[in-house]
Amino acid sequence: MKTDTLLLEKWWDELTDEEFQDIFRMNKKTVIDLQAEIDYSENVYEDRTDPVLLTCLWYLGNTKPLEEAEELFNMKDIETAIQQYLLKILQLGSVYILWPALDEMKLIENGFAKEYKFPGVVGVIGSLHIETNASEQSDAELYYNEVMEKHSIILQVVCDSNCILRDVCVGCPGGKSIKEIFETSPLYAYVVGEDSVLSKNEFHLLGGTELPQLDSLLTPYKFISEERITEQQYQYNLLHESVMNVVEKTFRCLENRFPRLTTIEKPEFASLITSCVCVLHNFTLVHNDCCELYSM
């Protein structure tokens, strides 16, 4: 790998704060903190910003082809370099994507109750199709979603009232149903288990109509045309929908901050890219890095 480090550093240093944020999707301080945590995990103790980290952030922050990154960063074999560095970022997931402890769950419950007047809620489940170019794969039919008419993998998340991801499941083929993905994910056992913190403390997750109604998972009331909806049921569904908007806001933030999530050329990298975007999303929120810029 050949990198003109001096050229890169000069170019980076000349950027205004706004330009830096626009190109790398986070501010300079957050990038420095991210580099420090990656280096710490590898027992590297230097005051630096690795050009490959900046290349990764540039790549995730737009939908331009890799060839443009090679020219911009004067770097060869850039696809391999990005893949290897994404694996480093992914390791931070064990620190930044965690189920909250009981004390924090109570704080999250208070957050939902205060903002939405919905008691007992500690998370919202949502699913997002990530489009991939899987049409030439031998098992392409598994990834083809007939409703959306595209190949995809599915990202299932649980987020709290502050849009922080508390659970992430990535990579299930887009041809599977949302219900099937949920029931085969580790999250399902956590929700229905006898020793679940949710059931023991009368906490609940909220989910959409595709998911099953469970003691610790509340979904909207479903009606057929001849049924009459009561006023109480109608108000419940309205309230449920308002809280579910949290996960939609979270997905908007993910896609707006890291547009690569909407255009992943190689399906074999789709799960890795999606997982890293989730880690970086939480990392930026924890470091108070202006999520509101990307939530519109």
C-alpha positions in Angstrom: 0.0 0.0 0.0 1.3 3.4 -1.0 0.1 6.5 0.8 1.2 10.1 0.5 0.7 10.9 4.2 2.0 14.4 4.0 -0.3 15.3 1.2 -3.3 13.8 3.1 -2.5 15.6 6.3 -2.1 18.9 4.5 -5.4 18.5 2.7 -7.2 17.5 6.0 -5.7 20.3 8.0 -6.9 22.9 5.5 -10.5 21.9 5.8 -12.9 24.1 7.7 -14.9 22.4 10.5 -18.0 22.5 8.3 -16.1 21.0 5.3 -14.6 18.3 7.5 -18.0 17.4 8.9 -19.5 17.2 5.5 -16.8 15.0 4.0 -16.1 12.6 7.0 -19.6 12.8 8.6 -18.3 13.6 12.0 -16.3 16.5 13.5 -12.5 16.5 14.0 -12.6 15.8 17.8 -14.9 12.8 17.3 -12.5 11.4 14.6 -9.5 11.9 17.0 -11.5 10.1 19.8 -12.4 7.3 17.4 -8.8 6.8 16.3 -7.7 6.8 20.0 -10.1 4.0 20.8 -9.2 1.9 17.8 -5.5 2.3 18.7 -6.1 1.5 22.3 -7.8 -1.7 21.4 -4.7 -2.6 19.4 -2.2 -1.4 22.0 -1.0 1.5 19.8 -0.2 4.6 21.6 0.4 7.4 19.1 -1.0 10.9 18.5 -2.2 10.3 15.0 -5.1 10.0 12.6 -4.6 7.0 10.2 -5.3 8.0 6.6 -7.1 4.7 6.2 -9.6 5.7 8.9 -10.3 8.9 7.0 -10.7 6.9 3.8 -13.2 4.6 5.5 -15.3 7.6 6.8 -15.2 9.2 3.4 -16.4 5.9 1.8 -19.3 5.5 4.3 -20.2 9.2 3.9 -21.1 9.1 0.3 -22.1 6.9 -2.6 -19.2 7.6 -5.0 -17.1 4.7 -6.5 -13.9 3.5 -4.8 -11.9 4.7 -7.8 -12.5 8.3 -6.7 -11.1 7.5 -3.2 -8.0 6.0 -4.7 -7.3 9.3 -6.5 -8.4 11.5 -3.6 -6.3 9.7 -1.0 -3.5 8.6 -3.3 -3.9 5.0 -2.0 -3.6 1.7 -3.8 -5.5 -1.5 -3.0 -8.0 0.7 -1.3 -10.8 -1.9 -1.1 -8.7 -4.2 1.0 -7.5 -1.4 3.2 -11.1 -0.2 3.9 -12.3 -3.7 4.6 -9.5 -4.3 7.1 -10.1 -1.1 8.8 -13.9 -1.6 9.0 -13.1 -4.8 10.9 -11.2 -2.6 13.4 -14.2 -0.3 13.8 -16.5 -3.3 14.2 -14.6 -4.4 17.3 -15.9 -1.3 19.1 -19.4 -2.8 18.8 -18.9 -4.7 22.0 -18.5 -1.4 23.8 -21.0 0.8 22.0 -23.9 -1.5 21.2 -25.0 -3.0 24.5 -28.3 -3.9 26.3 -28.7 -1.5 29.1 -28.4 -2.7 32.7 -31.4 -2.5 34.9 -30.7 1.0 36.3 -30.3 2.3 32.8 -33.5 0.6 31.7 -35.3 2.6 34.3 -33.9 5.8 32.9 -34.8 4.8 29.4 -38.3 4.0 30.6 -38.6 7.4 32.1 -37.4 8.9 28.8 -40.1 7.3 26.8 -42.8 8.0 29.5 -41.8 11.7 29.7 -41.6 12.3 25.9 -44.5 10.0 24.7 -46.6 9.3 27.8 -46.2 5.6 27.1 -45.2 3.8 30.4 -43.0 0.7 30.6 -41.3 1.1 27.2 -37.6 0.5 27.1 -37.0 0.1 23.3 -38.5 0.1 19.9 -37.9 -2.7 17.3 -37.5 -1.8 13.6 -36.2 -3.4 10.5 -34.6 -1.8 7.4 -33.8 -3.4 4.0 -30.3 -2.7 2.8 -30.2 -3.0 -0.9 -27.3 -5.1 -2.4 -26.3 -6.3 -5.8 -26.9 -10.0 -5.1 -28.6 -10.9 -8.4 -25.6 -12.9 -9.6 -25.1 -14.9 -6.4 -26.0 -18.6 -6.4 -28.5 -18.1 -3.6 -29.8 -14.8 -5.0 -33.5 -15.8 -4.6 -33.1 -15.8 -0.9 -32.1 -12.1 -1.0 -34.9 -11.0 -3.3 -37.8 -9.3 -1.7 -40.8 -9.5 -3.9 -42.7 -6.6 -2.3 -39.8 -4.2 -2.7 -38.6 -5.9 -5.9 -34.9 -5.8 -5.0 -32.2 -7.8 -3.4 -31.4 -6.9 0.1 -30.2 -7.9 3.6 -32.2 -6.9 6.6 -31.0 -4.8 9.6 -33.1 -5.4 12.7 -32.5 -3.0 15.6 -33.8 -2.0 19.0 -33.3 1.7 19.8 -34.1 3.8 22.8 -35.8 7.2 23.0 -32.5 8.9 22.2 -32.1 6.9 19.0 -29.2 4.9 20.5 -29.1 1.3 19.1 -29.4 -1.2 21.9 -29.5 -4.4 19.8 -28.5 -5.0 16.2 -29.0 -8.1 14.0 -27.6 -7.8 10.5 -27.4 -9.9 7.4 -30.6 -12.0 7.1 -31.7 -12.4 3.5 -34.3 -9.9 2.3 -36.6 -12.6 1.2 -37.3 -13.7 4.7 -40.3 -12.2 6.6 -39.7 -9.7 9.4 -41.5 -12.1 11.8 -39.2 -15.0 10.8 -36.1 -12.9 11.3 -37.2 -11.7 14.7 -38.0 -15.2 15.9 -34.7 -16.6 14.8 -32.6 -13.8 16.2 -31.0 -13.7 19.7 -33.4 -10.9 20.6 -36.3 -13.3 20.6 -34.9 -15.5 23.3 -34.2 -12.3 25.3 -37.7 -11.1 25.0 -39.5 -14.4 25.8 -37.1 -16.0 28.2 -38.3 -16.8 31.7 -35.4 -14.9 33.2 -35.8 -11.9 30.9 -35.2 -8.6 32.6 -38.1 -7.3 30.6 -40.7 -9.6 31.9 -39.4 -9.5 35.5 -39.7 -5.7 35.6 -42.8 -5.4 33.4 -40.8 -3.6 30.7 -41.9 -3.7 27.1 -40.5 -3.3 23.6 -42.7 -1.9 20.9 -42.8 -3.4 17.4 -44.8 -3.2 14.1 -47.7 -5.3 12.9 -45.4 -7.9 11.3 -44.2 -9.0 14.7 -46.0 -11.3 17.2 -47.8 -9.8 20.2 -46.0 -11.1 23.3 -46.0 -10.2 27.0 -42.9 -8.1 26.6 -43.5 -7.0 23.0 -46.5 -4.7 22.2 -47.8 -4.4 18.7 -50.7 -2.3 17.3 -54.2 -3.6 17.3 -55.1 -5.3 14.0 -58.5 -5.1 12.4 -60.4 -6.6 9.5 -62.8 -4.5 7.5 -66.0 -5.6 9.3 -64.6 -5.1 12.8 -65.3 -1.9 14.7 -62.4 -0.1 16.4 -63.1 1.3 19.8 -61.9 4.8 20.8 -59.5 3.3 23.3 -58.0 1.0 20.7 -57.7 3.9 18.2 -55.9 6.1 20.8 -53.6 3.2 21.7 -52.6 2.7 18.0 -52.0 6.5 17.6 -49.8 6.5 20.7 -48.0 3.3 19.5 -47.3 4.9 16.1 -45.9 8.0 17.6 -43.4 6.0 19.7 -42.5 3.9 16.7 -41.4 7.1 14.9 -38.2 6.9 17.1 -36.9 3.9 15.0 -37.8 5.6 11.8 -35.9 8.7 12.9 -33.0 6.4 13.8 -32.9 4.9 10.3 -33.1 8.3 8.7 -30.1 9.4 10.8 -28.2 6.2 9.7 -28.8 6.7 6.0 -28.3 10.5 6.0 -25.1 10.4 7.9 -23.7 7.4 6.1 -25.2 7.3 2.6 -23.2 4.2 1.7 -25.9 2.3 3.5 -28.2 3.0 0.6 -25.7 2.0 -2.1 -23.5 -1.1 -1.3 -21.9 -2.4 -4.5 -20.7 -5.7 -3.2 -23.1 -7.9 -1.3 -20.3 -9.8 0.5 -19.4 -6.5 2.3 -23.0 -5.5 3.0 -23.2 -6.9 6.5 -19.8 -5.6 7.5 -20.6 -2.1 6.2 -24.0 -2.1 7.9 -22.7 -3.2 11.2 -19.9 -0.6 11.2 -22.4 2.1 10.4 -24.4 1.0 13.5 -21.3 1.2 15.6 -20.3 4.6 14.3 -23.9 5.9 14.8 -23.8 5.1 18.5 -20.2 6.3 18.8 -21.2 9.8 17.4 -24.2 10.0 19.6 -22.3 9.1 22.8 -19.7 11.8 21.8 -22.5 14.4 21.2 -21.6 14.8 17.5 -24.7 16.7 16.1 -27.0 13.9 15.1 -29.7 16.5 14.3 -27.8 17.4 11.1 -28.6 14.0 9.7 -32.1 13.2 11.1 -34.2 15.2 8.7 
